[in-house]
Amino acid sequence: MACRFLLLLELTILALLVLPCEPTTYMVGDLAGWDTSADLSSWPATKHFYVGDALCKLLISFIFIHWIA
C-alpha cells in the first residue's frame, strides 16, 4: 500500500514539473521588429531561452506583414 502511494506521489510530482514546459516563440526585436533601429545586442539579455523555443522575425513592408520562423 505504501509503495502505491509513493508511486502515485512521484507520478503526480513528475506531471506537475512537466506540464509547464512548453516552447515559447520569441519575436526578435519585440515590437521594433527585425530592424537596425532595434537594440538587438541587449534584447536577448532579458530572455531565458530553452531547447524547443523558436526565434522569429517580423518583416514589415509597405502593405504586408511577413511572419518568418
N, CA, C and O atoms as a Maestro MAE file, in Angstrom:
{
 s_m_m2io_version
 :::
 2.0.0
}

f_m_ct {
 s_m_title
 :::
 protein
 m_atom[276] {
  # First column is atom index #
  i_m_mmod_type
  r_m_x_coord
  r_m_y_coord
  r_m_z_coord
  i_m_residue_number
  s_m_chain_name
  s_m_pdb_residue_name
  s_m_pdb_atom_name
  i_m_atomic_number
  :::
  1 25 0.826 -1.191 0.000 1 A "MET " " N  " 7
  2 3 0.000 0.000 0.000 1 A "MET " " CA " 6
  3 2 0.870 1.254 0.000 1 A "MET " " C  " 6
  4 15 0.570 2.226 -0.692 1 A "MET " " O  " 8
  5 25 1.950 1.224 0.781 2 A "ALA " " N  " 7
  6 3 2.840 2.379 0.843 2 A "ALA " " CA " 6
  7 2 3.563 2.575 -0.488 2 A "ALA " " C  " 6
  8 15 3.817 3.709 -0.893 2 A "ALA " " O  " 8
  9 25 3.895 1.477 -1.169 3 A "CYS " " N  " 7
  10 3 4.565 1.587 -2.467 3 A "CYS " " CA " 6
  11 2 3.656 2.239 -3.499 3 A "CYS " " C  " 6
  12 15 4.114 3.044 -4.311 3 A "CYS " " O  " 8
  13 25 2.379 1.899 -3.474 4 A "ARG " " N  " 7
  14 3 1.428 2.515 -4.407 4 A "ARG " " CA " 6
  15 2 1.309 4.008 -4.145 4 A "ARG " " C  " 6
  16 15 1.267 4.811 -5.078 4 A "ARG " " O  " 8
  17 25 1.254 4.372 -2.876 5 A "PHE " " N  " 7
  18 3 1.137 5.787 -2.528 5 A "PHE " " CA " 6
  19 2 2.373 6.560 -2.988 5 A "PHE " " C  " 6
  20 15 2.250 7.649 -3.547 5 A "PHE " " O  " 8
  21 25 3.564 5.999 -2.754 6 A "LEU " " N  " 7
  22 3 4.793 6.663 -3.181 6 A "LEU " " CA " 6
  23 2 4.875 6.770 -4.703 6 A "LEU " " C  " 6
  24 15 5.315 7.791 -5.231 6 A "LEU " " O  " 8
  25 25 4.456 5.729 -5.402 7 A "LEU " " N  " 7
  26 3 4.452 5.769 -6.858 7 A "LEU " " CA " 6
  27 2 3.483 6.831 -7.364 7 A "LEU " " C  " 6
  28 15 3.811 7.582 -8.282 7 A "LEU " " O  " 8
  29 25 2.310 6.898 -6.781 8 A "LEU " " N  " 7
  30 3 1.329 7.912 -7.164 8 A "LEU " " CA " 6
  31 2 1.850 9.314 -6.864 8 A "LEU " " C  " 6
  32 15 1.657 10.235 -7.659 8 A "LEU " " O  " 8
  33 25 2.500 9.474 -5.734 9 A "LEU " " N  " 7
  34 3 3.072 10.770 -5.370 9 A "LEU " " CA " 6
  35 2 4.171 11.174 -6.353 9 A "LEU " " C  " 6
  36 15 4.218 12.327 -6.781 9 A "LEU " " O  " 8
  37 25 5.047 10.251 -6.713 10 A "GLU " " N  " 7
  38 3 6.119 10.540 -7.666 10 A "GLU " " CA " 6
  39 2 5.565 10.895 -9.041 10 A "GLU " " C  " 6
  40 15 6.054 11.825 -9.683 10 A "GLU " " O  " 8
  41 25 4.557 10.170 -9.497 11 A "LEU " " N  " 7
  42 3 3.956 10.466 -10.796 11 A "LEU " " CA " 6
  43 2 3.260 11.822 -10.799 11 A "LEU " " C  " 6
  44 15 3.299 12.537 -11.800 11 A "LEU " " O  " 8
  45 25 2.631 12.177 -9.695 12 A "THR " " N  " 7
  46 3 1.975 13.482 -9.591 12 A "THR " " CA " 6
  47 2 3.000 14.606 -9.635 12 A "THR " " C  " 6
  48 15 2.803 15.601 -10.333 12 A "THR " " O  " 8
  49 25 4.077 14.456 -8.904 13 A "ILE " " N  " 7
  50 3 5.132 15.480 -8.906 13 A "ILE " " CA " 6
  51 2 5.749 15.595 -10.295 13 A "ILE " " C  " 6
  52 15 5.995 16.705 -10.766 13 A "ILE " " O  " 8
  53 25 6.000 14.483 -10.953 14 A "LEU " " N  " 7
  54 3 6.562 14.497 -12.297 14 A "LEU " " CA " 6
  55 2 5.618 15.192 -13.275 14 A "LEU " " C  " 6
  56 15 6.066 15.973 -14.116 14 A "LEU " " O  " 8
  57 25 4.335 14.921 -13.176 15 A "ALA " " N  " 7
  58 3 3.361 15.561 -14.062 15 A "ALA " " CA " 6
  59 2 3.318 17.065 -13.834 15 A "ALA " " C  " 6
  60 15 3.190 17.831 -14.789 15 A "ALA " " O  " 8
  61 25 3.422 17.495 -12.593 16 A "LEU " " N  " 7
  62 3 3.402 18.929 -12.300 16 A "LEU " " CA " 6
  63 2 4.658 19.627 -12.810 16 A "LEU " " C  " 6
  64 15 4.611 20.806 -13.160 16 A "LEU " " O  " 8
  65 25 5.773 18.917 -12.855 17 A "LEU " " N  " 7
  66 3 7.011 19.509 -13.353 17 A "LEU " " CA " 6
  67 2 7.052 19.562 -14.875 17 A "LEU " " C  " 6
  68 15 7.652 20.473 -15.446 17 A "LEU " " O  " 8
  69 25 6.428 18.608 -15.530 18 A "VAL " " N  " 7
  70 3 6.486 18.519 -16.983 18 A "VAL " " CA " 6
  71 2 5.450 19.423 -17.649 18 A "VAL " " C  " 6
  72 15 5.724 19.960 -18.723 18 A "VAL " " O  " 8
  73 25 4.301 19.607 -17.069 19 A "LEU " " N  " 7
  74 3 3.223 20.360 -17.707 19 A "LEU " " CA " 6
  75 2 3.594 21.781 -18.098 19 A "LEU " " C  " 6
  76 15 3.243 22.193 -19.204 19 A "LEU " " O  " 8
  77 25 4.282 22.558 -17.266 20 A "PRO " " N  " 7
  78 3 4.554 23.936 -17.679 20 A "PRO " " CA " 6
  79 2 5.687 24.080 -18.695 20 A "PRO " " C  " 6
  80 15 6.049 25.201 -19.051 20 A "PRO " " O  " 8
  81 25 6.242 22.986 -19.159 21 A "CYS " " N  " 7
  82 3 7.373 23.046 -20.088 21 A "CYS " " CA " 6
  83 2 6.874 23.108 -21.525 21 A "CYS " " C  " 6
  84 15 6.865 22.096 -22.227 21 A "CYS " " O  " 8
  85 25 6.458 24.292 -21.964 22 A "GLU " " N  " 7
  86 3 6.027 24.481 -23.338 22 A "GLU " " CA " 6
  87 2 7.025 25.375 -24.053 22 A "GLU " " C  " 6
  88 15 7.576 26.295 -23.447 22 A "GLU " " O  " 8
  89 25 7.265 25.119 -25.327 23 A "PRO " " N  " 7
  90 3 8.174 26.010 -26.055 23 A "PRO " " CA " 6
  91 2 7.564 27.398 -26.222 23 A "PRO " " C  " 6
  92 15 6.345 27.549 -26.308 23 A "PRO " " O  " 8
  93 25 8.419 28.395 -26.265 24 A "THR " " N  " 7
  94 3 7.995 29.779 -26.412 24 A "THR " " CA " 6
  95 2 8.487 30.302 -27.751 24 A "THR " " C  " 6
  96 15 9.585 29.959 -28.190 24 A "THR " " O  " 8
  97 25 7.685 31.126 -28.397 25 A "THR " " N  " 7
  98 3 8.085 31.775 -29.636 25 A "THR " " CA " 6
  99 2 8.439 33.218 -29.329 25 A "THR " " C  " 6
  100 15 7.614 33.976 -28.817 25 A "THR " " O  " 8
  101 25 9.663 33.592 -29.644 26 A "TYR " " N  " 7
  102 3 10.139 34.953 -29.406 26 A "TYR " " CA " 6
  103 2 10.237 35.694 -30.728 26 A "TYR " " C  " 6
  104 15 10.737 35.149 -31.712 26 A "TYR " " O  " 8
  105 25 9.768 36.919 -30.759 27 A "MET " " N  " 7
  106 3 9.930 37.768 -31.926 27 A "MET " " CA " 6
  107 2 11.169 38.631 -31.694 27 A "MET " " C  " 6
  108 15 11.199 39.448 -30.774 27 A "MET " " O  " 8
  109 25 12.178 38.448 -32.523 28 A "VAL " " N  " 7
  110 3 13.440 39.166 -32.351 28 A "VAL " " CA " 6
  111 2 13.196 40.661 -32.485 28 A "VAL " " C  " 6
  112 15 12.600 41.119 -33.460 28 A "VAL " " O  " 8
  113 25 13.660 41.416 -31.499 29 A "GLY " " N  " 7
  114 3 13.485 42.864 -31.506 29 A "GLY " " CA " 6
  115 2 12.156 43.317 -30.940 29 A "GLY " " C  " 6
  116 15 11.884 44.517 -30.900 29 A "GLY " " O  " 8
  117 25 11.320 42.387 -30.500 30 A "ASP " " N  " 7
  118 3 9.979 42.675 -29.972 30 A "ASP " " CA " 6
  119 2 9.179 43.521 -30.953 30 A "ASP " " C  " 6
  120 15 9.118 43.183 -32.135 30 A "ASP " " O  " 8
  121 25 8.576 44.592 -30.508 31 A "LEU " " N  " 7
  122 3 7.707 45.385 -31.379 31 A "LEU " " CA " 6
  123 2 8.472 46.183 -32.427 31 A "LEU " " C  " 6
  124 15 7.891 46.590 -33.433 31 A "LEU " " O  " 8
  125 25 9.753 46.413 -32.212 32 A "ALA " " N  " 7
  126 3 10.554 47.123 -33.219 32 A "ALA " " CA " 6
  127 2 10.807 46.241 -34.436 32 A "ALA " " C  " 6
  128 15 11.134 46.736 -35.514 32 A "ALA " " O  " 8
  129 25 10.653 44.934 -34.256 33 A "GLY " " N  " 7
  130 3 10.841 44.003 -35.362 33 A "GLY " " CA " 6
  131 2 12.301 43.812 -35.727 33 A "GLY " " C  " 6
  132 15 13.205 44.208 -34.991 33 A "GLY " " O  " 8
  133 25 12.507 43.200 -36.875 34 A "TRP " " N  " 7
  134 3 13.843 42.903 -37.379 34 A "TRP " " CA " 6
  135 2 14.329 44.137 -38.122 34 A "TRP " " C  " 6
  136 15 14.210 44.227 -39.344 34 A "TRP " " O  " 8
  137 25 14.869 45.074 -37.382 35 A "ASP " " N  " 7
  138 3 15.223 46.376 -37.934 35 A "ASP " " CA " 6
  139 2 16.523 46.842 -37.285 35 A "ASP " " C  " 6
  140 15 16.842 46.436 -36.167 35 A "ASP " " O  " 8
  141 25 17.263 47.682 -37.973 36 A "THR " " N  " 7
  142 3 18.514 48.183 -37.412 36 A "THR " " CA " 6
  143 2 18.277 49.169 -36.279 36 A "THR " " C  " 6
  144 15 19.193 49.451 -35.507 36 A "THR " " O  " 8
  145 25 17.057 49.699 -36.166 37 A "SER " " N  " 7
  146 3 16.781 50.627 -35.066 37 A "SER " " CA " 6
  147 2 16.582 49.898 -33.740 37 A "SER " " C  " 6
  148 15 16.673 50.514 -32.678 37 A "SER " " O  " 8
  149 25 16.313 48.605 -33.790 38 A "ALA " " N  " 7
  150 3 16.128 47.818 -32.567 38 A "ALA " " CA " 6
  151 2 17.486 47.531 -31.930 38 A "ALA " " C  " 6
  152 15 18.473 47.309 -32.632 38 A "ALA " " O  " 8
  153 25 17.530 47.538 -30.619 39 A "ASP " " N  " 7
  154 3 18.763 47.235 -29.893 39 A "ASP " " CA " 6
  155 2 18.891 45.717 -29.764 39 A "ASP " " C  " 6
  156 15 18.529 45.137 -28.741 39 A "ASP " " O  " 8
  157 25 19.406 45.093 -30.806 40 A "LEU " " N  " 7
  158 3 19.460 43.634 -30.861 40 A "LEU " " CA " 6
  159 2 20.538 43.035 -29.970 40 A "LEU " " C  " 6
  160 15 20.512 41.831 -29.715 40 A "LEU " " O  " 8
  161 25 21.477 43.829 -29.492 41 A "SER " " N  " 7
  162 3 22.507 43.277 -28.609 41 A "SER " " CA " 6
  163 2 22.008 43.144 -27.172 41 A "SER " " C  " 6
  164 15 22.440 42.238 -26.459 41 A "SER " " O  " 8
  165 25 21.114 44.021 -26.731 42 A "SER " " N  " 7
  166 3 20.598 43.920 -25.365 42 A "SER " " CA " 6
  167 2 19.281 43.148 -25.304 42 A "SER " " C  " 6
  168 15 18.834 42.787 -24.216 42 A "SER " " O  " 8
  169 25 18.659 42.893 -26.440 43 A "TRP " " N  " 7
  170 3 17.371 42.194 -26.456 43 A "TRP " " CA " 6
  171 2 17.442 40.813 -25.808 43 A "TRP " " C  " 6
  172 15 16.576 40.505 -24.989 43 A "TRP " " O  " 8
  173 25 18.431 39.954 -26.129 44 A "PRO " " N  " 7
  174 3 18.447 38.621 -25.518 44 A "PRO " " CA " 6
  175 2 18.803 38.618 -24.038 44 A "PRO " " C  " 6
  176 15 18.624 37.597 -23.374 44 A "PRO " " O  " 8
  177 25 19.300 39.722 -23.505 45 A "ALA " " N  " 7
  178 3 19.681 39.761 -22.089 45 A "ALA " " CA " 6
  179 2 18.470 39.629 -21.173 45 A "ALA " " C  " 6
  180 15 18.611 39.233 -20.016 45 A "ALA " " O  " 8
  181 25 17.289 39.955 -21.673 46 A "THR " " N  " 7
  182 3 16.077 39.884 -20.851 46 A "THR " " CA " 6
  183 2 15.298 38.595 -21.077 46 A "THR " " C  " 6
  184 15 14.211 38.430 -20.523 46 A "THR " " O  " 8
  185 25 15.830 37.685 -21.876 47 A "LYS " " N  " 7
  186 3 15.120 36.447 -22.215 47 A "LYS " " CA " 6
  187 2 15.847 35.241 -21.629 47 A "LYS " " C  " 6
  188 15 17.055 35.275 -21.393 47 A "LYS " " O  " 8
  189 25 15.092 34.190 -21.402 48 A "HIS " " N  " 7
  190 3 15.646 32.904 -20.976 48 A "HIS " " CA " 6
  191 2 15.243 31.884 -22.033 48 A "HIS " " C  " 6
  192 15 14.073 31.510 -22.124 48 A "HIS " " O  " 8
  193 25 16.196 31.437 -22.823 49 A "PHE " " N  " 7
  194 3 15.918 30.513 -23.914 49 A "PHE " " CA " 6
  195 2 16.121 29.077 -23.453 49 A "PHE " " C  " 6
  196 15 17.034 28.778 -22.684 49 A "PHE " " O  " 8
  197 25 15.257 28.202 -23.935 50 A "TYR " " N  " 7
  198 3 15.325 26.785 -23.619 50 A "TYR " " CA " 6
  199 2 15.236 25.987 -24.909 50 A "TYR " " C  " 6
  200 15 14.845 26.519 -25.949 50 A "TYR " " O  " 8
  201 25 15.599 24.717 -24.843 51 A "VAL " " N  " 7
  202 3 15.508 23.842 -26.003 51 A "VAL " " CA " 6
  203 2 14.053 23.768 -26.447 51 A "VAL " " C  " 6
  204 15 13.159 23.546 -25.630 51 A "VAL " " O  " 8
  205 25 13.821 23.954 -27.730 52 A "GLY " " N  " 7
  206 3 12.474 23.911 -28.279 52 A "GLY " " CA " 6
  207 2 11.881 25.286 -28.537 52 A "GLY " " C  " 6
  208 15 10.888 25.399 -29.255 52 A "GLY " " O  " 8
  209 25 12.468 26.338 -27.966 53 A "ASP " " N  " 7
  210 3 11.979 27.692 -28.216 53 A "ASP " " CA " 6
  211 2 12.257 28.079 -29.666 53 A "ASP " " C  " 6
  212 15 13.178 27.553 -30.291 53 A "ASP " " O  " 8
  213 25 11.458 28.998 -30.192 54 A "ALA " " N  " 7
  214 3 11.612 29.443 -31.578 54 A "ALA " " CA " 6
  215 2 11.889 30.935 -31.614 54 A "ALA " " C  " 6
  216 15 11.264 31.715 -30.896 54 A "ALA " " O  " 8
  217 25 12.835 31.319 -32.459 55 A "LEU " " N  " 7
  218 3 13.129 32.728 -32.704 55 A "LEU " " CA " 6
  219 2 12.568 33.080 -34.075 55 A "LEU " " C  " 6
  220 15 12.862 32.409 -35.065 55 A "LEU " " O  " 8
  221 25 11.771 34.120 -34.130 56 A "CYS " " N  " 7
  222 3 11.151 34.542 -35.374 56 A "CYS " " CA " 6
  223 2 11.462 36.000 -35.622 56 A "CYS " " C  " 6
  224 15 11.839 36.736 -34.710 56 A "CYS " " O  " 8
  225 25 11.302 36.403 -36.851 57 A "LYS " " N  " 7
  226 3 11.484 37.813 -37.163 57 A "LYS " " CA " 6
  227 2 10.243 38.328 -37.869 57 A "LYS " " C  " 6
  228 15 9.600 37.601 -38.626 57 A "LYS " " O  " 8
  229 25 9.917 39.568 -37.621 58 A "LEU " " N  " 7
  230 3 8.746 40.204 -38.205 58 A "LEU " " CA " 6
  231 2 9.240 41.244 -39.194 58 A "LEU " " C  " 6
  232 15 9.888 42.219 -38.814 58 A "LEU " " O  " 8
  233 25 8.932 41.030 -40.459 59 A "LEU " " N  " 7
  234 3 9.318 41.974 -41.501 59 A "LEU " " CA " 6
  235 2 8.086 42.776 -41.897 59 A "LEU " " C  " 6
  236 15 7.088 42.211 -42.345 59 A "LEU " " O  " 8
  237 25 8.156 44.071 -41.733 60 A "ILE " " N  " 7
  238 3 7.024 44.933 -42.065 60 A "ILE " " CA " 6
  239 2 7.354 45.665 -43.360 60 A "ILE " " C  " 6
  240 15 8.280 46.475 -43.409 60 A "ILE " " O  " 8
  241 25 6.593 45.372 -44.402 61 A "SER " " N  " 7
  242 3 6.774 46.075 -45.662 61 A "SER " " CA " 6
  243 2 5.651 47.101 -45.809 61 A "SER " " C  " 6
  244 15 4.909 47.351 -44.860 61 A "SER " " O  " 8
  245 25 5.530 47.677 -46.967 62 A "PHE " " N  " 7
  246 3 4.565 48.758 -47.184 62 A "PHE " " CA " 6
  247 2 3.135 48.324 -46.861 62 A "PHE " " C  " 6
  248 15 2.412 49.050 -46.178 62 A "PHE " " O  " 8
  249 25 2.725 47.170 -47.336 63 A "ILE " " N  " 7
  250 3 1.346 46.721 -47.131 63 A "ILE " " CA " 6
  251 2 1.286 45.441 -46.306 63 A "ILE " " C  " 6
  252 15 0.358 45.256 -45.519 63 A "ILE " " O  " 8
  253 25 2.248 44.573 -46.475 64 A "PHE " " N  " 7
  254 3 2.176 43.242 -45.895 64 A "PHE " " CA " 6
  255 2 3.063 43.113 -44.660 64 A "PHE " " C  " 6
  256 15 4.108 43.756 -44.556 64 A "PHE " " O  " 8
  257 25 2.632 42.285 -43.745 65 A "ILE " " N  " 7
  258 3 3.446 41.903 -42.596 65 A "ILE " " CA " 6
  259 2 3.786 40.430 -42.778 65 A "ILE " " C  " 6
  260 15 2.893 39.589 -42.884 65 A "ILE " " O  " 8
  261 25 5.063 40.123 -42.815 66 A "HIS " " N  " 7
  262 3 5.527 38.759 -43.053 66 A "HIS " " CA " 6
  263 2 6.037 38.172 -41.745 66 A "HIS " " C  " 6
  264 15 6.906 38.758 -41.099 66 A "HIS " " O  " 8
  265 25 5.509 37.032 -41.353 67 A "TRP " " N  " 7
  266 3 5.975 36.325 -40.163 67 A "TRP " " CA " 6
  267 2 6.864 35.194 -40.632 67 A "TRP " " C  " 6
  268 15 6.399 34.271 -41.300 67 A "TRP " " O  " 8
  269 25 8.145 35.257 -40.288 68 A "ILE " " N  " 7
  270 3 9.115 34.271 -40.743 68 A "ILE " " CA " 6
  271 2 9.656 33.522 -39.537 68 A "ILE " " C  " 6
  272 15 10.182 34.124 -38.601 68 A "ILE " " O  " 8
  273 25 9.522 32.213 -39.569 69 A "ALA " " N  " 7
  274 3 10.010 31.394 -38.459 69 A "ALA " " CA " 6
  275 2 11.294 30.716 -38.855 69 A "ALA " " C  " 6
  276 15 11.872 29.977 -38.059 69 A "ALA " " O  " 8
  :::
 }
 m_bond[275] {
  # First column is bond index #
  i_m_from
  i_m_to
  i_m_order
  :::
  1 1 2 1
  2 2 3 1
  3 3 4 2
  4 3 5 1
  5 5 6 1
  6 6 7 1
  7 7 8 2
  8 7 9 1
  9 9 10 1
  10 10 11 1
  11 11 12 2
  12 11 13 1
  13 13 14 1
  14 14 15 1
  15 15 16 2
  16 15 17 1
  17 17 18 1
  18 18 19 1
  19 19 20 2
  20 19 21 1
  21 21 22 1
  22 22 23 1
  23 23 24 2
  24 23 25 1
  25 25 26 1
  26 26 27 1
  27 27 28 2
  28 27 29 1
  29 29 30 1
  30 30 31 1
  31 31 32 2
  32 31 33 1
  33 33 34 1
  34 34 35 1
  35 35 36 2
  36 35 37 1
  37 37 38 1
  38 38 39 1
  39 39 40 2
  40 39 41 1
  41 41 42 1
  42 42 43 1
  43 43 44 2
  44 43 45 1
  45 45 46 1
  46 46 47 1
  47 47 48 2
  48 47 49 1
  49 49 50 1
  50 50 51 1
  51 51 52 2
  52 51 53 1
  53 53 54 1
  54 54 55 1
  55 55 56 2
  56 55 57 1
  57 57 58 1
  58 58 59 1
  59 59 60 2
  60 59 61 1
  61 61 62 1
  62 62 63 1
  63 63 64 2
  64 63 65 1
  65 65 66 1
  66 66 67 1
  67 67 68 2
  68 67 69 1
  69 69 70 1
  70 70 71 1
  71 71 72 2
  72 71 73 1
  73 73 74 1
  74 74 75 1
  75 75 76 2
  76 75 77 1
  77 77 78 1
  78 78 79 1
  79 79 80 2
  80 79 81 1
  81 81 82 1
  82 82 83 1
  83 83 84 2
  84 83 85 1
  85 85 86 1
  86 86 87 1
  87 87 88 2
  88 87 89 1
  89 89 90 1
  90 90 91 1
  91 91 92 2
  92 91 93 1
  93 93 94 1
  94 94 95 1
  95 95 96 2
  96 95 97 1
  97 97 98 1
  98 98 99 1
  99 99 100 2
  100 99 101 1
  101 101 102 1
  102 102 103 1
  103 103 104 2
  104 103 105 1
  105 105 106 1
  106 106 107 1
  107 107 108 2
  108 107 109 1
  109 109 110 1
  110 110 111 1
  111 111 112 2
  112 111 113 1
  113 113 114 1
  114 114 115 1
  115 115 116 2
  116 115 117 1
  117 117 118 1
  118 118 119 1
  119 119 120 2
  120 119 121 1
  121 121 122 1
  122 122 123 1
  123 123 124 2
  124 123 125 1
  125 125 126 1
  126 126 127 1
  127 127 128 2
  128 127 129 1
  129 129 130 1
  130 130 131 1
  131 131 132 2
  132 131 133 1
  133 133 134 1
  134 134 135 1
  135 135 136 2
  136 135 137 1
  137 137 138 1
  138 138 139 1
  139 139 140 2
  140 139 141 1
  141 141 142 1
  142 142 143 1
  143 143 144 2
  144 143 145 1
  145 145 146 1
  146 146 147 1
  147 147 148 2
  148 147 149 1
  149 149 150 1
  150 150 151 1
  151 151 152 2
  152 151 153 1
  153 153 154 1
  154 154 155 1
  155 155 156 2
  156 155 157 1
  157 157 158 1
  158 158 159 1
  159 159 160 2
  160 159 161 1
  161 161 162 1
  162 162 163 1
  163 163 164 2
  164 163 165 1
  165 165 166 1
  166 166 167 1
  167 167 168 2
  168 167 169 1
  169 169 170 1
  170 170 171 1
  171 171 172 2
  172 171 173 1
  173 173 174 1
  174 174 175 1
  175 175 176 2
  176 175 177 1
  177 177 178 1
  178 178 179 1
  179 179 180 2
  180 179 181 1
  181 181 182 1
  182 182 183 1
  183 183 184 2
  184 183 185 1
  185 185 186 1
  186 186 187 1
  187 187 188 2
  188 187 189 1
  189 189 190 1
  190 190 191 1
  191 191 192 2
  192 191 193 1
  193 193 194 1
  194 194 195 1
  195 195 196 2
  196 195 197 1
  197 197 198 1
  198 198 199 1
  199 199 200 2
  200 199 201 1
  201 201 202 1
  202 202 203 1
  203 203 204 2
  204 203 205 1
  205 205 206 1
  206 206 207 1
  207 207 208 2
  208 207 209 1
  209 209 210 1
  210 210 211 1
  211 211 212 2
  212 211 213 1
  213 213 214 1
  214 214 215 1
  215 215 216 2
  216 215 217 1
  217 217 218 1
  218 218 219 1
  219 219 220 2
  220 219 221 1
  221 221 222 1
  222 222 223 1
  223 223 224 2
  224 223 225 1
  225 225 226 1
  226 226 227 1
  227 227 228 2
  228 227 229 1
  229 229 230 1
  230 230 231 1
  231 231 232 2
  232 231 233 1
  233 233 234 1
  234 234 235 1
  235 235 236 2
  236 235 237 1
  237 237 238 1
  238 238 239 1
  239 239 240 2
  240 239 241 1
  241 241 242 1
  242 242 243 1
  243 243 244 2
  244 243 245 1
  245 245 246 1
  246 246 247 1
  247 247 248 2
  248 247 249 1
  249 249 250 1
  250 250 251 1
  251 251 252 2
  252 251 253 1
  253 253 254 1
  254 254 255 1
  255 255 256 2
  256 255 257 1
  257 257 258 1
  258 258 259 1
  259 259 260 2
  260 259 261 1
  261 261 262 1
  262 262 263 1
  263 263 264 2
  264 263 265 1
  265 265 266 1
  266 266 267 1
  267 267 268 2
  268 267 269 1
  269 269 270 1
  270 270 271 1
  271 271 272 2
  272 271 273 1
  273 273 274 1
  274 274 275 1
  275 275 276 2
  :::
 }
}
